[in-house]
Amino acid sequence: VGAEDFSEFDLIKNIRDGAKSFSDALRTGIGDDCAVISSSMKADLLVTTDLLMEGVHFDRRWFSLEQIGEKALRVNLSDIAAMGGIPEYAFLSLALSRSLSRGEIDALLEGVQKTAEAFEVTIAGGDISKANTGMALSVMILGRVEPARAILRKGARVGDRLFVSGTLGDASLGLRLMEEAESGPDAEFLKRRQWTPEPRLELGRVLLQNGWVSAMIDVSDGLSSDLRHLCEASGVGAVVRRSDVPCSEAYRRTCSAHALDEAMAILHGGEDYELLFTVPREIANSQAVKSLPVVVTCIGEILPSGSGIFLEYPDGRRDVLAPLGYDHFR
Amino acid sequence: VGAEDFSEFDLIKNIRDGAKSFSDALRTGIGDDCAVISSSMKADLLVTTDLLMEGVHFDRRWFSLEQIGEKALRVNLSDIAAMGGIPEYAFLSLALSRSLSRGEIDALLEGVQKTAEAFEVTIAGGDISKANTGMALSVMILGRVEPARAILRKGARVGDRLFVSGTLGDASLGLRLMEEAESGPDAEFLKRRQWTPEPRLELGRVLLQNGWVSAMIDVSDGLSSDLRHLCEASGVGAVVRRSDVPCSEAYRRTCSAHALDEAMAILHGGEDYELLFTVPREIANSQAVKSLPVVVTCIGEILPSGSGIFLEYPDGRRDVLAPLGYDHFR
């Protein structure tokens, strides 16, 4: 069988099942946005890493070297946000094509450095080598969180309300507009959402401090796939109300102008890096939810284990919400 | 200017000079084998990462998938050894070519897992994606060391004796024998040194506990290059006595059988992952040095700042020891 015949998530499960633990201090290992390691009385350690490959994760036709550097850091910061944590250190490994000029390499480093400074993250190490074909970047971020307080993917309970921050679908539509060389204010907004996603660090911190979030993940692969990760980790089902899933005005206008199906990118498009989280029913309508630093929207609720994951239309009809988000091996 | 016109180490220096620190807890950042972060009263955190690219760091003609997995972990463990630390967690990021079969991927994971178990390291996270061309592996290891006790590259003092563990040149000659499809017991020994280098973790721990090592680095790029890193970090010079640099019998016999210059791989060949360290003169002849868990050899001594780095021949003649070890951009 070739690599096409199995899922990225099967492989991760295999590694997790085969991994032997030699540590009492590992609170959460493979299978969440970050690993959580008990470190001191004051803080747990958060660790996240992503390996980005040219031609797979980014295309140099649409991304400048500076944008590649910025985004590599931002997507990892989003994993720290998804645990309610504070990022502290970044480690950067680069494999650079020989065709890159010194100016291009400097632009890449500038993108990494200015992003690190903007989020007060210290670049503490890394590795540089050459690449024979496309370039590769690996970013690792270390962060901290109050002991045993990291918000995990598991923990959602039946009846909890499902929320998402900001709007969905923008980044995925933005990529399409890059490919079609679209311009104009809406196109620029959507492309910026693809180039420089905003890690929801402040929101993550407030949610942790409020103490009522039961489970959380960031939307990197797409709502349908990331909701499935959260539900599988929590052992629950869910229903999403189609008409409540938030999208931006720029997204709506662009879909309409190009006669695109609005649902596709909202439900399955990745890379928005918004936070998807669950809160107990009694909190869902409280003032606290309305005064968060980023607008959040209730899009559904958690169902009992075994009931599946559904999309509900305004007329009450329900369809299975299949995970059509990004999987590297499908 | 193209990438050929500057050094890997220039680039690292540039990143270090541009990196802004937002942390009081970072004891040692860019420019040592590991980053050292003050973490609790009981331990400092060690962090090391390496990004390995197919065709640059390993060639699938000479390495099985299992060997690639093993070595990826071992070279990172060596960085923990070079600080005197204890490895605890590994994070593995893979970008896998579509041409890999499930069996090949499983062999790669098997190599990683069995190595992790052999060194009692817990695999705690990572990332899997596809690669359009060659595969890439990024390994990050977290370790621990007694607070403020990590052995750094800086700290060597004038008059200190320079030691190296084991033998040098084997791994580099082993690679050559793979390319020439040589077999026989000597060839197998040398190839194994290339396939499965031994991270000198136990030696590193004993050296830290003894407390008399002033500076240390692992020999990954080659003696001439890694000695230069140690000297630059310490602000000193050094002299290496050519006839004292240790090589294995297999190495000596193979060089002689093929009429190869013995000096080349010993002085400049990388990937032996032995430890290169300095100790005060009065310790150098003590019993303690003779009863270490790995044989170590005194190969020279530390000279004052500004005197340079030399190779001394048996007749007393000295040549500059130019750093001809591996540099990705030369």
Interface residues (C-beta under 8 A of the other chain):
Chain A: V1 G2 A3 E4 D5 F6 E8 L11 I12 N14 I15 G18 A19 K20 S21 F22 S23 L26 G29 I30 C34 A35 I37 S39 S40 M41 K42 L45 V47 T48 T49 D50 L51 M53 G55 V56 H57 E88 Y89 F91 L92 S93 L94 A95 L96 S97 R98 S99 L100 S101 R102 I105 D106 L109 Q113 A116 E117 E120 V121 T122 I123 A124 G125 G126 D127 I128 S129 K130 A131 N132 T133 G134 A136 S138 M140 L142 H328 F329
Chain B: V1 G2 A3 E4 D5 F6 E8 L11 I12 N14 I15 G18 A19 K20 S21 F22 S23 A25 L26 G29 I30 C34 A35 I37 S39 S40 M41 K42 L45 V47 T48 T49 D50 L51 M53 G55 V56 H57 E88 Y89 F91 L92 S93 L94 A95 L96 S97 R98 S99 L100 S101 R102 I105 D106 L109 Q113 A116 E117 E120 V121 T122 I123 A124 G125 G126 D127 I128 S129 K130 A131 N132 T133 G134 A136 S138 M140 L142 H328 F329
